[in-house]
């Protein structure tokens, strides 16, 4: 193998992990990436556990509070035990959520099924 080929292979192998990571998006940019797997980071501006609603969802609105939210992370009741009480523990904290960005009523969201989809910074 020629030296130039070896060098090129080393560069590609070194860059592969970086290419596999999703770019960090702001909540405002999430709507441009619907259908993509991404990481959206922002501050939890408002949070609500709708325990009386069907499915018992918890809503974490990043950067802007409800009803002016630009992005929401949703935790359904069946997955909630993995997250504790995020509506109180995460309020005001900077978090990153990773998953497929979907639209609900025209606004982007990520459904969190596992606690490893959510990190605090």
N, C-alpha and C positions, 0 to 999 in steps of 0.2 A: 504494500500500500504506500502510495506517495505521501510525502510529508504534508502537502497541501490538503490531500484527502483526509488524512488523520486529523489535521487541525480543524477542518470543516466539521467532521464527525464530533469532535470534542465540543465545539461551539454549539451544535444542535442539541447534543445530550445535556449540556449545561443549561440551555434555555428551555427545554421541554417542561420542567416543573413550573416555571414562570408562565408559560403559555397555557398550562392547564388551569391555572387559578383564574377565577372570574374577576373582572375589573370591579372596583368599588364604585357604585353609583350613588348619587344623591337622591333623596326622595323625589325631587323635581324631575330628574332625568329618567326615573323608572318607567314612566309612560311611553318612552321611546324604545323600550326593550321588552314589550309584552311578548310572551311566548318563549323568552330566553331564560336560561338559568343564570342568575346573577346574585351579587351581594349588594344590598342596599343599606347604607349607614346613615344614621341621623339620631337626633335627640328625641326621646319619647316625650312629646308635648302634651298628650292626653292619653288616658288608658281607661278601659271600662270592661268589667266582667258582667256580661248580660246573662246572669244565671237564670232568669225567668224566660229567656228567649229559647226557641227551638235550637237544639244543638249546643246550648250553653257556651257561646263564643266569648273570647276575650279579644278586645281590639286594642292594639298598640299603634297610635298615630304618630308618625315621625315628623318632626320639624314644625308642623302646624297642628293645632288642636282641632278636634271635631267641633263644628261642622265644616271648617275650612281645610280639612286634612288633604294632603297631596299624595300620601302613601300610607297604607295600613298593613301591619303584620297581624294575621288572624290565628288564634289558637282555639281549636274546637275543644269542647268539654271532654271528649274521649282522650285527648292528649294533654290536657291541662295539668295533671299530676306531675308531669316531668318538669314543669316550669314553676311550680309553687304558686305564689300570688303575684304574678308579674305586673298587675295593675297598680300595685303599691311599691314593690321592690324596684321596678324599673323606671318609674315616673321621674322625669328630669335627667335620666342617665343617657349617655351616648351608647347606642347599640348597633350591631350589624346583623342583618337577617339574610340568609342565603336560601335560595329556592327558585322555582319557576315563577316569573312575574305574570299574574293574570289580571284581567279587568273585572271589576264588579261595579255595576252602575256607572261606568265610565271612569273609574278611578283604579289605579294600580294597587295590587296587594300581593303578598306572599303568604301562603298557608304554611304555618309551622307545625310539623308533625312530630319533630324530635328536638330535644333541647340542644343538640349539636348544630342546629340551624340558626342558633341565636348566640351571639357573643356580646359581652359588654366591654367597653373600652375605657 
